[in-house]
Amino acid sequence: MIKVKIGRKGSVHPGFGHIVMALLGFSHLAHLKKVSLLIEDEEWSYGRWEEFFDAPQLSGKASSIEFYDCTMKDGDYGLSLWKRYIKEDSEFYLPYLCDLIKPKPGVITDITEELALDSEFKSDYLSIHLRLGDKVQQHGMSLEIAALKLKDEIDKIGNTRNIFVMTDDYRGLLAFQNVLNDRINIVSNCPENYLGDPQRIRSADNLKLLLSEINFAVHSKYFIGTASAVSLIIYSLRRLKNKNGNKILGHSLPAYDFLRDVT
């Protein structure tokens, strides 16, 4: 058996994307060893894994236990496994990702109703994951520069008027609206108190919001994301959904470059 702890260590709360990617790596390791996988989630800041997901348990023998802790360096080890296995065995990776984070009924809400979006918007919209907060600080970038870089990516796509923005920093949303002015219809359900501090927004309600946004982004006509774990989750689910129809324009780019996916 492979047992993976996804709870916190002290004040550290690993992000949802980090946890998912690490679990995918350990899931594939369990698959190769033909052993079972157990998620230890008693201290997970969002709640209990089974409250949100109908995740499968990999079946197999459990004669011994290998224990990994995603709040320690083991989490980076899980990510390294994922990076290796996605290249070697995408036929396992993509379907298992879909199964791993398959939401239970009632977890995802209808964003189109919450934002009162009309049929014209729903038929042709671009989704953006604008990961700011600590990522901007790490790379010495202002919110305004990040917004301008994103505008450049939108210009490459061309004619689109409807944009849905996912972001962890309401100030970044305002900066983005300022650089685009009034020529594009921009909507977001980012709360005004989201100010780029990931440790303060990890709760059950916030995970449900994130999962609803991920679902909406997966079904958009276009997607632009920063090179973060959540963007890669969206990108991967879009690959699975449109396996034979995606035109991939960018992938696995350095931090604060962008990946673009046009269906």
N, C-alpha and C positions, 0 to 999 in steps of 0.2 A: 504493500500500500504506500502511496505517496500522499502525505498530509501537508497541506499548505495553509499557513496562517495569514489571514488578510487584515487582521486587526491593527490597531495603532501601537506605536511605541512611544510612551511619554506624550508629548504634545504633537508628535508627527502623525499626520493623517495621509497616507499614500492616496493619490488621486484615483478616481474610478478608471480612467484610461490605463494608468500604470498597472493597476491590479488586473484588469482584463488581459492585457498583453502578457503579463507574467504568468497568469493562470493558463493561457493558451500554450506557453512554452512548457509548463509542467504537465499539462494535459497530454501534449504530444509525447513527452518523456514517459508518462504512464502508459500511453498507447503502445510505444515501442517495447516497453518492458512487460506488457500484458499484465499490469497490476491495476488496482482500483485507485481512484483519486478522491480524496476527502478534503473539503474546504472547511477550515476552522474559522468561524466568523463571530465568535462571542464578543469580541472587542471592536468589531468593524463599526466605524463612525456613522455609516448610513443605516445600520440596523442588521438584519439577518438576510443572508443571500437568498434563502428560499421565500422571503417575503416579496421579492421582486421578480424572481426568475424561475422558470421550469427547467433548470439546468440538468442535463443528464449526468449520471455518475458513470465513469468508465468502469466496466466490470472486469474482474480478474482475480487472481490470488491475492491474499493478504497475509502471507506468512511472516513478513517483516515490515517495519515502518521506516520510511525515509521522511524526515521532517524538514520543511523549509519555511522560512519566515519572510514574507514580502516586505515587512517594515525594515529589514536588515539588508545586507548585501545580497541575500538570497533573491530579493526582488530583481536586482540587476542581472543575476544569473538566469532567472526566468525570462527576462527580456532578451538576453543573449540567445537562449534556446529558441525563442520565438523568431528572432531575426534569421537564425540559421534554418529552421524548419520551414518557414514560409517560402524560402527559395527552393527547398528540396521537395516539399510535399504540400503544395497549395491545395490539392484535392482533399486533404484532411483539414487543413487550416480553415478554409472559407466556410464549409458546412458546419464545422465544430464551433466556429465563432458565432454563427447564427443560432446554434442550439444553446451555447453557453449563456448568451444574454437574451434569450427568448423571453419577453416579458409575460408575466401572468396577466390574466384578464383584469382590466380595471386599473392597471399601473399607468398605461399611456393615456393621456388625454388628447382631445382633438384641438390642436392649435388653431385650426381654421375657424372654429367657433369662438375660441377665446379672443382672437384678434379680429373677428368679424371680416374675414377675407372673402372677397367675391369670387365667382367662378373664373373670371378673367385672370386673377392673380394665381389661383390654384392650377390653372392649365399651363402657365409659363412663368416660372420663377427661378431665381438663382438663390441658393443657400450659401451662407458664408459662416465659417467658424473663425471668429476673430479672438484668438487666444492671447490675452494680454497679461495683466497682473505681474507675477514674478518673472515671466518669460521676457517681458519688455525690459524689466530691470536688469536681468542677467545679461542682456545684449546691449545695454546702454542706449536704448531707443526710446524716444518720446512717443506718446500716444498719437501725436499728429503725424510723425514720420511713418508709423505703422499704418495709419489710415491712408496716407498718400501712396504707400507701396501697394496697398490693397486696391486702391483706385486704378493703379496701373494695370493690375491683373484683370479687373473688370473691363477696362478698355480693350484688352486683348480678346475678350470674348465677343464684344461688339454689342449688338442691339438687344438690350434687355432693360426693362423698366421696373420690374418687380424684384425686390431683394428681401430675403429673410436673414436676419443677423443673429447668430448665437455668439454670446460673449460673456466673459466673467468680469467685465468692467464697464459699468454704465458710462463712464467718462469717455471710453473708447468709442462707444456707440455715438455719442454726441460729436466727437472729433470726426468720425466717419461721415455723419450727416452733414457736417460743415463743408467737407471737401467735395461732396457730391452736389451740394446745394439742393435745388428743388427739381432737378431733371429726372429723378428716379424715385419711385415709391418704395420707401424703406420701412419695414416693420420689424419689431423685436418684442419679446416678452421678458427681456432682461430687467429685473427689479432695480430701482434706483439705488438701493443699498448694496448692490454688488459692486465693489470697488477694488477688485483685483486681489483680494486676500483669500486664497483657496482654503485656508484652514477654518475660515469662519462660515463657509457656505456648504459644508458637508453634513447634510441631514437627509432623512427619508424623503421629505417633500422636495428638496432640491435635486435629489437623484431622479425622482419621478419627472420633474421638469426637464432635466437633462435627457432622459430617455425619450420623452415626447419630442424634444427638439431633434434628437438624432433620427428618430423615425421620420420626421418631416423633411429633414435634409436628405435622407436616403431616397425619398420619392421626388425630389426636385429635378428640374430639367438640367440645371447646371450646379456645380459645387466647387467652391474654392475653400481650402483649409490651410491653416498653418501646419507646419510639420510637428504636430503634437499627437499624442496617443488617441485622443478623441477624434481628431480629424482622420487618422488612419483607420479607426473603427468604421467611420462613415464611408470612407473611400472603399474599404474592403466589402462592406455590406452592399454598396452600390455595384461593385464588381460581381458579387454573387447574384444580385437581382437582375443585372443586365449583362450576363456573362458573355453573350455573343454580340452585344451591341455597343459596348463602350468604346469611345475614342479617348485614349489616355494621353493627356498632354504633359503630365509631370507627376513624379512620384518619388518619395523618400528624399526630399530635398533638405538641405541644411536648415537649421533653425532660423526662422524668419525669412526664409524664402517661402514660396507658396506651391502647393500642389493644386492642379486644376483638372477637373474631370467634367467632360462635356458629353452628355448622353445623346 
